[in-house]
């Protein structure tokens, strides 16, 4: 399919190899308004790089999220109806049969997950259920004295806000984006209605609950019994599994919150891990790790969690198409 001339003019693009294009300037909101009426799949097949991001877009969901971010500036009411192809994006949604996914699709909207954004706060009512397509979210427990500790990680294999199907109640935990990405969001009330109508959606939620329960159980034992350095290595690998790259967007302050320890403790541990080669570098809020060396330092809990969760997904493969946690 050939892109309309108007889009080519507005985006100020230059043809590259293999029908790929380079956007030399930041695409204007007006250009995104034009793109919004155009088929996202076709748009993605033509545009491989965005000048503002300087990286290849891996899925059409990232294109859609960027389109929405720009369109919202001009028209906050705009919404993208998401159609998820098999094997891409959030695995709980991709596992649903077409008829069951159609119960959700009209209300799903693509949103950007910004780093350090709070997508759910303890004590607040759950207004949306969030299905990440990329990025990583940590589930945080907030103590009365102000201390925090992470209890689980969520990526494209899971969701945020699904506990609301058990009944209206304030969120018990806080969910914070640690690595930026994209997600599909649906109002909680709409998700509850679809949940009550669809055995396949209920089955997907059950899979997610089982996977989260494993993280909570093993993570609780790990926090009580294993040294901080082993726990920090485990968490770095958890995040690496979800972002699928060795450079993690993390600060020492974020790690201290995740681990529930002082910043000075994290600084000491970082020096030890750099000396061993498990951490290659740390600069400007990014930590580059050596996964194989870090795995030697980490406790067995990371591998145990992955194997247990993969076992849950495998046992349910006959009923729904789901993806195990990304492998190293």
N, C-alpha and C positions, 0 to 999 in steps of 0.2 A: 504494500500500500504506500502511496506517495503522500507525504505530508502536505497539507494546504500551504500555498505560497504565503499566506498571511502569517502562519506560525513561523515559517522560515525567516520572514522579515522581522517579526517582533522579537524572536529569540536571537537574532543576529548570529547565525551559525555558519560554520564552514565545513564542507564535506571532508570526511576523513576516509580511512580505508574501510572496506567491507561494510558500507552503508552506516558507518558510525559517524557521529557528529561531535564537534567540540563547541561548547558554548563559551565564547570568549568573554562575555560580560555577564554580569548578574542579570538573570531574567526578571523582567519587570512584572508587577502584579497584573498589568493588562495582558501580558503574554500568557500568564497562567490562567487568566480568565478565558482566553482563547483555547488553551489546552484543555481546560475543564470540560468543554463540550466535545472534545475529541477523544477517541478511544484510547484509554491508558495503555493497553497492551501494545497497540501500534506505536504510540508515542515512545514507550520504553524501548521498542525494538530499533528505533532510529537514534535515540540520544543515549550515548554511553557515558558521558562525563558531564558534570555540572561544574561550571567555573567557580561557583561559590563554595563548593565542597572539595574540589580537586581530588575526587576519588571515584572509582567506578561504582555505579549503583548495581547492587547484586540482584534485586528483585523489583518488580513493578510496584510493590507496596511502598518502597522508599520514594519512588517517583511520585506516587499518589500523595504521600505524606507531605512532600515538598510542595506539590501543587496546592494542597489544602492550606498549608501554612501561609502561602502567598495570597490565595483567594480569600482567606479569612480576613485579611487586612482590608479588603474591599467589600466583602459581604460575609459577615460572620455567620449567616444562616446557611451557607452552602455546606453540603454534605455529600460525600462520595459513598455510593453503594458498592460494597466490596464483593467481588467474586473471586474466591480462592481456588487456584488450580491445585491439583493433587501434588503433594510432596514439597510444597513451597509455603513458607510463612508459618503461622502458628499451627502446631501439630494437632491440637485438640479440635480446631475448626476444620482442618484439612481431613480429619478422620471421619467427619460427619457425612452420611449419605446426602445426596443432592437435595432430596425432599426435606430433610431435617435442617440442613444448612439454610434452605430458603425461608425457614421460620425466623431466622436471625438476620439474614442479609439485608432486608429493607431498613433495619434500624442500626446496622453497623456503620460506624464512621471511622476513618483513618485519622490517627493523631500521632504527633511526634512525641517521643519520650526524651525529654531533655535531661542531660546529666544533672544529678542532685535534685531533680524534681520529686516532690512528695506526691505520689499518686493515690495514696490512701493514708489517712491519719487516725491513730487510735482515738476513740471517743466520738468520731464523726460517723454519721449515717453513711452507708454505702449507696452512692448514687449511680455508679456505673460498674460494670464488669469489664475488665480489660484483658485482652488476649495479645500478648507481645508477639511480634513477628521477628524482631531482632532486638539486641541489647540485653541488659541484665538488670534485675531488680533484687534488692535485698529486703527481707522481711525482718523488721526491727522490733525488739521488745524494749519498751520505755519503762524504766524503774522510777519509783517515787522520788529518789534522790537525784534524778537527772541523768543517771548512767544509762547506757544503751548496750545492747548486744544483739547480733544477728542470729536468727534462728533458722533461716532457710534462704535459698536463692531461687529465683524464678526467671526463666528465659522463654524461648519460643515453645518449650514443651509444656508450659503451664498457663496459669491465669491468675488474676488478682480480683478479689471481690466475690468469688463463687460461694463463699460461706453464707452469703446473704440469702441463698435459696432455703436455708434452714429456718428462716424467719427474720422479721425486722429486729435489728439490734445494732448498737454502735460497733464499729470496727474495734477489734481487740489489739491489733498490731498496726504498725506504721510501715508502709512500703515505699522505699526510696530507690530511684533510678541510679544505678552505679555506672552503667555504660549506656550511652544514648542509643536510641533505636526508634522503631515504629511499632504501633499496636493498633488493633481494631477495638473500638469501644462501643458498648451498647448500654442503654439505660437499664438499671437493675430490674425495674418493674417489667420491662419487655423481655428480659432474659428469663425472669421467673415464669412468665406466661408460656414461653417456648419450652422451658424446662418441664413444666407440668404436662405439656402435650406430647413431648418426644422422648421415647425410651432411649434413643441413641444419644440425645443430649444429656440425659441423666446418666447414661453409661460413661460418657466422656468426663463428666464431673466426678464420678466415682473413681475413675482412673487417676484424676488429678488429686483427689483427696488422699488416696492410698500413697501416691508418690510424695505428697507433702508430709504425710504422717511418718514415713520412713525418714525423711530429712529431720523432722522434729525429734524423733526418738533417738536416732543415732547421733544427731547434733547435740542433744542434751547430755548424752553420756560422754561425748567427746569434750564438751566444755568443762565437764567436771573432772575428767580423768587424764586428759592429755596436755602436754606442755604447750605454752603459748606459741612457740616457734612452729611446732607441728600443726597447730590449728591455723596459724597464719598462712603456712604453705598450702594447707587444704583449701582455704578460702580463695587464695590467688588462683588455684587450679579450678575451683568451682567457676569463677568468673571467666577464666580462660576457656573453659568448656562451652560457655554460652556466647562469648563474643568471637570465638574461633580465631584468635590472633594472639601473638605473644606480647604485644604492647597493651597494657591495661590502663584505662583512664582512672587512676586511683591516686589519692593523696595519702600521706601518713595520717592526717586527721580522720579521713574516712575509714582507714584501716583500724584506727583506735576505737572508733564507734562500732565497727563490725565485730571486733574482738572483745570489746568491753574492758579495754586496758588503757593505761595512760599513754600519751603521745611519746613520752621519753622511752617507754618500753618498746614501742614500735620502732623508734629510731635505732635503738640498740640491736633489735632483731634484724633490721634492714642491713646494718653494717655486717652482721654475721653472715647473712645470706649473700651479700655482695662478695664477701671474702671467699665463700665457697663456690661462687659462680652460678648459684641458683637464681640470683637476680643480676642481670647484665648491666642495667643502668636505671637511674631514677632521676627524672628532671621534669620540671614544669607540669606537675600533676600527672605524670605518666610513669608507669613502672614496666620495664621490659624484663621478662622472665625467661629462664631456660626451663621448659616444662619437664624434661627428663631429669635434670638435676633437682628441680624442686620436688618432683615426685618421690625422690629418695628421702627428702626431709619430712614430707607430709606424713601424717598418721594414716593408718589403713582405712579410716572412715570415708575418705573421698571415693576410693575404689569400691568399698562396700555399698555406699549409697548408690553409685552408678549401676552396679550389678543388680541390686535389689530393684531399682526402678526399671531397669531394662527387663527384668523378669516379669514385672507387672505388665509392661507393655506387650511383651511376647505372649503372655497367657491370654491377653485380650485381642490378639491380632486377628483372630477369626471373626470377631464381632465388629471391630473398627480398625481403620488404618491409622496408626500412630507411630511417632518417631521416638526412638530412645534418645537420651541426652547425647549431644554432639561428642564425638570421640576426639581424643587428642591427636 
